[in-house]
Amino acid sequence: MTAEHDNPAWFEDERFWNDFFPHLFSEERAAEAARIVAQSPLFRFPPGARVLDLCCGPGLFTVPLARNGHAVTGVDRSGRLLKHASSACHEAGVGAQLVEADMLDFAEHGAFDVIVNMFTSFGYFDRHEDNVQVLHNAHASLAPGGSLLIDVVGKEVLARLDERVSLSEQDGKVLIQRDTILDDWTRLRSDWFSIDGSAAARGSMTIYLYSAAELRDMLGTAGFDDVRFFGGYLGTPYDHRAERLIAVATKDVDVRGD
Ligand SMILES: C[S@@+](CC[C@H](N)C(=O)[O-])C[C@H]1O[C@@H](n2cnc3c(N)ncnc32)[C@H](O)[C@@H]1O
């Protein structure tokens, strides 16, 4: 999946991220990201850890991670969102390395102690193999003993919620989201309609949906044997009360190479 593609994928469309920026990357979400980094037991990384924020967007997690003293690299394919990340780092008085790259290609052998992939930034590629490749890249990019944290909407979580259309309003900005389950619960299409003052926009994203078992299999294929699942940022179990599907996969300490 590259930019030369005749029919670009939804996530390659800068307009999509721009139109829905106020909803996706609101101040409330930025505050929530800061809270997660400060309070979540899943975010207790060793001081000075080299952290890769994979698909960092405008840096909602990059900034608090850097503020915590970690050596942070943010990777995203959107140059525009990286500019926002750069301004956010500047305003917060923190430094982070920001790299414009595709998660399908980005790998730096053994360069990171931790990789985080937050807020459903996984399962974007049409080909299942490409999504597995992202996990292979993450495995290669981790130092032995390092861990990958992936935070997505779990298939089990979505199946429990019966609401397929939702309406939210924040500071006069209205968002209607309609979710459609595709291909026998393989994928989810979310259609979004937003109204912000006199501007209206619509867009769609289609992502793979994973159960914990499916994600465990994919992580295993990519070389991760030690995988734990959580149902929330406070480290609660992935059970019938889960709100998110969070996988923490650790690379073997004695792994020889990828
Ligand atoms: C839902 S946003 C989440 C951003 C950020 N993790 C957060 O929590 O705010 C998904 C991000 O993935 C980025 N993205 C989409 N496809 C990508 C790809 N193929 N490679 C790298 N980044 C990608 C988008 O530009 C966007 O910033």
PDBQT file of the ligand as one rigid body, heavy atoms in Angstrom, charges set to zero:
ROOT
HETATM    1  C1  LIG A 301      -6.510   7.318  15.032  1.00  0.00    +0.000 C 
HETATM    2  S1  LIG A 301      -5.059   8.252  14.756  1.00  0.00    +0.000 S 
HETATM    3  C2  LIG A 301      -4.222   8.042  16.294  1.00  0.00    +0.000 C 
HETATM    4  C3  LIG A 301      -3.068   8.974  16.518  1.00  0.00    +0.000 C 
HETATM    5  C4  LIG A 301      -2.415   8.902  17.886  1.00  0.00    +0.000 C 
HETATM    6  N1  LIG A 301      -1.871   7.573  18.147  1.00  0.00    +0.000 N 
HETATM    7  C5  LIG A 301      -3.356   9.303  18.985  1.00  0.00    +0.000 C 
HETATM    8  O1  LIG A 301      -3.576   8.518  19.911  1.00  0.00    +0.000 OA
HETATM    9  O2  LIG A 301      -3.871  10.424  18.941  1.00  0.00    +0.000 OA
HETATM   10  C6  LIG A 301      -4.138   7.231  13.614  1.00  0.00    +0.000 C 
HETATM   11  C7  LIG A 301      -2.835   7.827  13.140  1.00  0.00    +0.000 C 
HETATM   12  O3  LIG A 301      -2.209   6.878  12.275  1.00  0.00    +0.000 OA
HETATM   13  C8  LIG A 301      -1.566   7.557  11.231  1.00  0.00    +0.000 C 
HETATM   14  N2  LIG A 301      -1.386   6.607  10.128  1.00  0.00    +0.000 N 
HETATM   15  C9  LIG A 301      -2.352   6.119   9.307  1.00  0.00    +0.000 A 
HETATM   16  N3  LIG A 301      -1.836   5.232   8.463  1.00  0.00    +0.000 NA
HETATM   17  C10 LIG A 301      -0.508   5.168   8.721  1.00  0.00    +0.000 A 
HETATM   18  C11 LIG A 301       0.563   4.427   8.155  1.00  0.00    +0.000 A 
HETATM   19  N4  LIG A 301       0.363   3.591   7.152  1.00  0.00    +0.000 N 
HETATM   20  N5  LIG A 301       1.805   4.598   8.671  1.00  0.00    +0.000 NA
HETATM   21  C12 LIG A 301       2.018   5.467   9.692  1.00  0.00    +0.000 A 
HETATM   22  N6  LIG A 301       1.026   6.212  10.263  1.00  0.00    +0.000 NA
HETATM   23  C13 LIG A 301      -0.224   6.049   9.787  1.00  0.00    +0.000 A 
HETATM   24  C14 LIG A 301      -2.498   8.699  10.907  1.00  0.00    +0.000 C 
HETATM   25  O4  LIG A 301      -1.855   9.706  10.173  1.00  0.00    +0.000 OA
HETATM   26  C15 LIG A 301      -2.939   9.107  12.311  1.00  0.00    +0.000 C 
HETATM   27  O5  LIG A 301      -2.063  10.049  12.845  1.00  0.00    +0.000 OA
ENDROOT
TORSDOF 0
